[in-house]
Amino acid sequence: MTRDVVQARRTTPFKEVVRLLDQHRISGLPVVDADDKVLGVLSGSDLARYQARRGGPAPPPAVTAGDVMPSPAITVHPEQTVPDAARLMERRGVERLPVVDEADRLIGIATRRDLLRVFLRADDDIRRQVTEEIIVTALNQPADAVRVSVRDGVVTLDGRVEARSQVPELVHAVWRLDGVVGVVNGLGFRSDDVESPAPSHRAGSP
């Protein structure tokens, strides 16, 4: 996320909002109240739509950000993962997400460009995180229990973990890491701790 956020107040004049967007070369900004709580998010498209709807017999009164902004704002918290934020953007059809703290105060903003930037992460960094944070720390396995290779963000896992149930757990944890675009699962296991479903018997069968 970007921590230095260009923002407006509910009372910021329409023309000042346009000036902020142009001056900072951005396409939208959050609108906050006196306590920095996010009230809405205003984009250049919102301003253009408002102008397109003008046509009444009398000119409107002075227009502010609060008159034009869509509300309520769609926000995220800093602990949410990049994939979760990306899914929220896609589902709600927005280009930016204000990031808020536990009191819903603005602390940053995440754009589509910010989310895509994580896929520029180096393969070696991803491999190191998989080994140190997931295999060793989370699963309590030796570092050499699983061979981890990464190429262009695709993680390949080979080797054996202790229990069968750890295989999907490991694959899912790797898949959620920033910068990972795919996971190739070549894992085996030493013990099968997953119970097979009991065979069903049809009525009348012996």
PEJOSUL-V114375 format. One record per residue. N is the residue number from 1. NEAR is the number of other C-alpha atoms within 8 Angstrom. Layout:
n=N near=NEAR
n=N near=NEAR
//
This chain:
n=1 near=9
n=2 near=8
n=3 near=7
n=4 near=5
n=5 near=9
n=6 near=8
n=7 near=8
n=8 near=11
n=9 near=11
n=10 near=12
n=11 near=7
n=12 near=11
n=13 near=10
n=14 near=9
n=15 near=6
n=16 near=8
n=17 near=11
n=18 near=9
n=19 near=8
n=20 near=9
n=21 near=13
n=22 near=8
n=23 near=6
n=24 near=7
n=25 near=6
n=26 near=7
n=27 near=7
n=28 near=10
n=29 near=13
n=30 near=13
n=31 near=16
n=32 near=15
n=33 near=10
n=34 near=6
n=35 near=6
n=36 near=8
n=37 near=11
n=38 near=15
n=39 near=12
n=40 near=13
n=41 near=13
n=42 near=14
n=43 near=10
n=44 near=10
n=45 near=6
n=46 near=11
n=47 near=10
n=48 near=8
n=49 near=8
n=50 near=9
n=51 near=7
n=52 near=6
n=53 near=6
n=54 near=6
n=55 near=4
n=56 near=5
n=57 near=4
n=58 near=4
n=59 near=5
n=60 near=5
n=61 near=4
n=62 near=5
n=63 near=9
n=64 near=11
n=65 near=16
n=66 near=10
n=67 near=7
n=68 near=11
n=69 near=12
n=70 near=9
n=71 near=7
n=72 near=6
n=73 near=9
n=74 near=7
n=75 near=8
n=76 near=10
n=77 near=9
n=78 near=7
n=79 near=4
n=80 near=8
n=81 near=8
n=82 near=8
n=83 near=8
n=84 near=8
n=85 near=11
n=86 near=10
n=87 near=8
n=88 near=8
n=89 near=12
n=90 near=8
n=91 near=6
n=92 near=6
n=93 near=6
n=94 near=7
n=95 near=7
n=96 near=10
n=97 near=13
n=98 near=14
n=99 near=14
n=100 near=15
n=101 near=10
n=102 near=6
n=103 near=6
n=104 near=8
n=105 near=11
n=106 near=12
n=107 near=10
n=108 near=12
n=109 near=12
n=110 near=12
n=111 near=10
n=112 near=9
n=113 near=6
n=114 near=10
n=115 near=11
n=116 near=8
n=117 near=8
n=118 near=9
n=119 near=10
n=120 near=7
n=121 near=11
n=122 near=7
n=123 near=10
n=124 near=7
n=125 near=8
n=126 near=14
n=127 near=12
n=128 near=8
n=129 near=9
n=130 near=11
n=131 near=11
n=132 near=10
n=133 near=9
n=134 near=13
n=135 near=15
n=136 near=12
n=137 near=9
n=138 near=7
n=139 near=9
n=140 near=7
n=141 near=10
n=142 near=7
n=143 near=9
n=144 near=5
n=145 near=9
n=146 near=12
n=147 near=9
n=148 near=11
n=149 near=8
n=150 near=12
n=151 near=7
n=152 near=5
n=153 near=14
n=154 near=11
n=155 near=14
n=156 near=12
n=157 near=13
n=158 near=11
n=159 near=10
n=160 near=10
n=161 near=14
n=162 near=9
n=163 near=11
n=164 near=13
n=165 near=9
n=166 near=10
n=167 near=12
n=168 near=7
n=169 near=8
n=170 near=11
n=171 near=10
n=172 near=8
n=173 near=9
n=174 near=12
n=175 near=10
n=176 near=9
n=177 near=8
n=178 near=10
n=179 near=10
n=180 near=14
n=181 near=8
n=182 near=8
n=183 near=12
n=184 near=8
n=185 near=8
n=186 near=8
n=187 near=11
n=188 near=10
n=189 near=11
n=190 near=9
n=191 near=7
n=192 near=9
n=193 near=7
n=194 near=6
n=195 near=5
n=196 near=4
n=197 near=4
n=198 near=4
n=199 near=4
n=200 near=4
n=201 near=5
n=202 near=5
n=203 near=4
n=204 near=4
n=205 near=5
n=206 near=2
//
